[in-house]
Amino acid sequence: MDRPRVGREGRTFPHLAITRKTVTALADRFPAVPPDLPEHPDYPRILGVFNDATGALRARDVCEALDHELLSKNIEGTRAKLKRLV
C-alpha cells in the first residue's frame, strides 16, 4: 500500500497516493501505439484543432475552425467524425 504524501507543512495528502495509483492503472490500459486514423483529410486537422484549443469545443466550433460552411449538414458531418475519433 502506498504511503500518504507529506507536504511542506507536514500535512499528509492521502488523496495523492490514491490519484497516483489510479493514473498508473489507467496508463496501463492505453495501447503502446496510437490507432490509425480513418482515411479522410479532416481527421488530422480535427486533432490539430483540439491540440490548439484551450477549452471545450462543440462540433460547431470544430466545423468553424476547419473553415467549413456552418450548415447543419456540415456540423452533423463533423459531429460524426468526432464520434469516430472517440
C-alpha positions as CSV (number, residue, x, y, z in Angstrom):
1,M,0.0,0.0,0.0
2,D,1.3,3.5,-0.8
3,R,2.3,5.8,2.0
4,P,0.4,9.1,2.2
5,R,2.4,12.0,0.8
6,V,3.7,14.7,3.2
7,G,3.6,18.3,2.2
8,R,5.9,21.2,3.3
9,E,3.8,21.9,6.3
10,G,3.9,18.3,7.5
11,R,0.3,17.6,6.4
12,T,-0.4,14.3,4.8
13,F,-2.1,14.0,1.4
14,P,-3.5,10.5,1.1
15,H,-5.5,11.6,-1.9
16,L,-2.3,12.0,-3.9
17,A,-1.4,8.3,-3.2
18,I,-4.9,7.3,-4.5
19,T,-4.5,9.6,-7.5
20,R,-1.1,8.1,-8.4
21,K,-2.4,4.6,-8.1
22,T,-5.4,5.4,-10.3
23,V,-3.4,7.2,-13.0
24,T,-0.8,4.4,-13.1
25,A,-3.6,1.8,-13.5
26,L,-5.2,3.8,-16.3
27,A,-1.9,4.3,-18.1
28,D,-1.5,0.6,-18.5
29,R,-4.8,0.4,-20.4
30,F,-3.6,2.7,-23.3
31,P,-2.1,1.0,-26.3
32,A,1.6,1.4,-26.9
33,V,1.0,2.6,-30.5
34,P,-1.9,5.0,-31.2
35,P,-4.5,3.6,-33.6
36,D,-4.6,4.6,-37.2
37,L,-6.8,7.5,-38.2
38,P,-9.6,6.8,-40.7
39,E,-8.9,7.7,-44.3
40,H,-10.1,11.3,-44.6
41,P,-8.1,14.6,-44.7
42,D,-10.2,16.2,-41.9
43,Y,-9.2,13.8,-39.2
44,P,-5.6,15.2,-38.7
45,R,-7.0,18.7,-39.0
46,I,-9.6,17.9,-36.3
47,L,-6.8,16.7,-34.0
48,G,-4.9,19.8,-34.7
49,V,-7.9,21.9,-33.7
50,F,-8.1,20.1,-30.3
51,N,-4.3,20.4,-29.8
52,D,-4.6,24.2,-30.2
53,A,-7.8,24.5,-28.1
54,T,-7.6,26.0,-24.6
55,G,-11.2,24.9,-23.6
56,A,-14.1,22.8,-24.5
57,L,-15.2,22.6,-28.2
58,R,-18.5,21.9,-29.8
59,A,-19.0,20.3,-33.2
60,R,-19.9,23.8,-34.5
61,D,-16.6,25.2,-33.2
62,V,-14.6,22.5,-34.9
63,C,-16.5,23.0,-38.1
64,E,-15.8,26.7,-38.0
65,A,-12.1,26.1,-37.2
66,L,-11.9,23.8,-40.3
67,D,-13.4,26.6,-42.4
68,H,-16.5,24.6,-43.3
69,E,-19.6,26.5,-44.0
70,L,-21.8,26.5,-40.9
71,L,-24.7,24.5,-42.3
72,S,-26.4,21.8,-40.3
73,K,-25.2,19.0,-42.7
74,N,-21.6,20.1,-42.2
75,I,-21.9,20.4,-38.4
76,E,-23.6,16.9,-38.3
77,G,-20.8,15.5,-40.5
78,T,-18.2,17.0,-38.2
79,R,-20.1,15.6,-35.2
80,A,-20.0,12.1,-36.8
81,K,-16.2,12.4,-37.4
82,L,-15.7,13.4,-33.8
83,K,-17.7,10.3,-32.7
84,R,-15.5,8.1,-34.8
85,L,-12.4,9.6,-33.3
86,V,-13.6,8.9,-29.8
